[in-house]
Amino acid sequence: MIGCMKKLQLLLPFAVLVAAVLGCSVPRSSGTGTPSSPARSEPAPRLLYGKPSIESLGSAGGIVHVQVTNASDKTLQFVQAHMAFYDKDGNMITSQNGYCENQSLKPGGKAAVKIMIDRDKRVKRYELTFSAQVDGSYGDIELDAVAQ
């Protein structure tokens, strides 16, 4: 019985994080293409993504899996997912990044993104955004990411 209680104590904080990730709405990016490099006059490339799923790694945390599709007419390189985690008061607790399994994602191409996350029972919501390099450009641009 004591062994079961210890397991429950270990799993409870992770269950709260899973509930926060799977039960929260994910804001869509503005589609402005806000660059970290020089300004772009054209709209940001569009990336479609599926509902994030989580794989438990026990007390170590977990891996968030997100399937992405390049819905633009541009080749995307080094697609990166950014996940920021917030507490009930809206304060950011932590953030994690993960890269697409493919270095280059052609128009219409699909791939998986994995993001390693830690357990934290304070997490109540998250934001998921994406960035990439476009057609060999230097510097990342924010993508117009749309949930499927």
C-alpha positions in Angstrom: 0.0 0.0 0.0 2.8 2.4 0.8 4.5 1.6 -2.5 1.3 2.5 -4.3 1.1 5.8 -2.5 4.7 6.7 -3.4 3.9 6.0 -7.1 0.8 8.1 -6.9 2.9 11.0 -5.4 5.4 10.7 -8.2 2.7 10.6 -10.9 0.4 13.3 -9.7 2.6 16.3 -10.6 3.1 14.8 -14.1 -0.6 14.2 -14.5 -1.2 17.9 -13.8 1.3 18.9 -16.4 -0.3 16.5 -18.9 -3.7 17.9 -18.2 -2.4 21.4 -18.7 -0.8 20.5 -22.1 -3.7 18.4 -23.4 -6.5 20.5 -22.0 -5.3 24.0 -22.8 -6.1 26.0 -25.8 -3.1 27.0 -27.9 -3.1 30.5 -29.2 -2.5 30.9 -32.9 0.3 33.1 -34.0 -0.6 36.4 -35.5 0.7 35.6 -39.0 2.6 38.9 -39.1 5.8 37.1 -39.8 7.5 39.0 -37.0 11.2 38.4 -38.0 14.3 38.2 -35.9 16.1 39.2 -39.1 15.2 42.1 -41.4 11.5 42.9 -42.0 9.6 40.9 -44.5 6.9 42.5 -46.7 5.2 39.2 -47.6 3.0 37.2 -45.2 4.7 34.5 -43.0 4.7 31.0 -44.4 1.9 28.8 -43.0 2.5 25.8 -40.9 -0.3 23.4 -39.8 0.1 21.4 -36.6 -1.9 18.6 -34.9 -2.9 18.4 -31.3 0.2 17.9 -29.1 0.4 14.5 -27.4 2.6 13.6 -24.5 4.8 10.6 -23.8 5.6 10.1 -20.1 9.2 9.6 -19.1 8.2 8.9 -15.4 9.8 11.2 -12.9 12.0 12.8 -15.5 9.1 14.5 -17.3 8.0 13.8 -20.8 8.2 14.4 -24.5 5.6 16.5 -26.3 5.0 15.2 -29.9 3.5 17.5 -32.5 2.9 16.6 -36.2 3.5 19.6 -38.5 2.7 20.2 -42.2 4.3 22.9 -44.4 1.2 24.6 -45.9 3.2 27.2 -47.7 4.8 27.4 -51.1 8.3 27.9 -49.5 10.8 25.3 -48.3 11.2 25.6 -44.5 14.5 24.8 -42.8 15.2 24.1 -39.2 11.6 24.3 -38.1 11.5 24.9 -34.4 8.7 24.6 -31.9 8.7 26.9 -28.8 6.6 25.9 -25.8 6.2 28.4 -22.9 4.6 27.2 -19.7 2.6 29.5 -17.4 1.2 29.4 -13.8 -2.3 30.3 -12.8 -1.4 34.0 -12.6 0.1 34.1 -16.1 3.7 34.1 -15.0 6.0 32.1 -17.3 7.6 29.2 -15.4 9.8 27.8 -18.1 10.1 27.3 -21.8 11.4 24.5 -24.0 12.3 24.2 -27.7 12.3 21.3 -30.1 13.3 20.9 -33.7 11.6 19.1 -36.6 13.0 15.7 -37.3 13.7 16.8 -40.9 16.2 19.6 -41.5 14.3 20.7 -44.5 10.5 20.7 -45.0 9.3 21.1 -48.5 5.9 22.5 -49.4 3.3 20.0 -48.4 5.8 18.1 -46.4 5.0 16.5 -43.0 7.2 15.8 -40.0 7.3 15.4 -36.3 8.6 17.8 -33.7 9.6 16.6 -30.2 9.9 18.8 -27.2 11.4 17.6 -23.9 9.5 18.9 -20.9 10.1 18.7 -17.1 7.4 18.0 -14.6 6.0 21.1 -12.8 2.7 21.0 -10.9 2.4 24.8 -11.2 1.8 24.7 -15.0 -1.8 25.7 -15.9 -1.5 26.7 -19.5 1.0 26.8 -22.3 1.7 28.7 -25.6 3.0 26.9 -28.7 4.7 28.9 -31.5 6.9 27.9 -34.4 9.8 29.5 -36.3 12.0 28.5 -39.2 14.4 29.7 -41.8 12.8 30.2 -45.2 14.4 29.3 -48.6 17.9 29.5 -47.1 17.5 32.8 -45.3 19.6 33.7 -42.3 17.7 34.2 -39.1 14.4 32.7 -38.0 10.9 34.1 -38.8 7.8 33.4 -36.8 5.5 31.1 -38.8 1.7 31.6 -39.2 0.9 28.4 -37.3 -2.6 27.1 -37.4 -4.0 24.2 -35.4 -5.7 21.4 -37.5 
